[in-house]
Amino acid sequence: MERQPAPGDRKIANLDVRTGTWMSVDVSPDGKQIVFDLLGDLYVMPIAGGEAKALTHSIAWEMQPRFSPDGKQIAFVSDAGGGDNLWVMNADGSNARAISTEDFRLLNNPVWHPGGKYIAARKHFTGTRSLGSGEIWLYHVDGGKGQQLNEKPNWQKDLGEPALSPDGKFLYYSQDSTPGRQFEYNKDSTGEIFRIYRQDLTDGTSEPFVTGAGGAIRPTPSPTASTSPSSAACATPLAAAPRCSSRT
């Protein structure tokens, strides 16, 4: 095969970016910084404004950064290993490492367990429909195969957007709750499409938590919210999830 000529000389273009869309943003626990993704890289900057510092700058696509509860680490999604997996790095961008090694059922939407040792995320499942469905899985920051927390409704109705309560006792997630088992593009937007569910991580039971006309998505518990009148002590995960016991 005849070698094709080069398209031209390589040039470096300097970009002065001041706005972005479809970005994932998280605030540090001390409220002083934000971390965000933009065009496949991760950046951190003062919450009051100023210059953004790049934490990643490789050919890999990195997104959805989340500060750890102590602010010392950042969880994110990267395809550096060939597919979207969970990664963790220090808050300054050093020591980046994969904590999951999925090669088919890929991961997204990482959230930290309040104990700082585990990360929950949505695992993507596809069957006859490319958009597929999801399940929430839990991974230790030191790696491993992960632990399934719930089960996809079927191969077409979606489940995702995990969020954990501040005491670690409950998992919140959204789920397509429209009638039937088949995905439909033409839905009644004035009716109920998605519901937010709450799953008790001590026994695995789930219940509809936010319902009604218009539906509900993106559960986001307040960092200071209390799910019970007493505090909770969280131990090492056993069986399905981190188990928490109440104490006065």
Secondary structure by P-SEA (a helix, b strand, c coil): ccccccccbbbbbbbbcccccbbbbbbcccccccccccccbbbbbbccccbbbbccccccccccccccccccbbbbbbcccccbbbbbbccccccccccccccccccccccccccccbbbbbbbbbccccccbbbbbbbccccccccccccccccccccccccccccccccccccccccccccccccccccccbbbbbbccccccccccccccccccccccccccccccbbbbbcccccccbbbbbcc
